[in-house]
């Protein structure tokens, strides 16, 4: 992260930096929403199902964001395997 970038108060510059990425892997945070809003392929790694996805595997309000949800709650090995497969397919 550039040291002069204030990620909380300079969201426009933060979003510009994120838009330079090929893919973003994140927890369900504001960073994942900023990247998805900029059209960056985004993987949101989740512990369980996502209520914000409304039953889909992507965020309907941020379609470039894929929700990586485990088949069984808390199965991180499954989540990371899905994430690796998605990145490999890019």
ABEGO torsion letter per residue (X at the ends): XBAABBAAABAAAAAAAAAABABBBBBBBAAAAAAAAAGBBBBBBBABBBAAAGGBABBAABAABBBBBBABBGBAAAAAAAAAAAAAAX
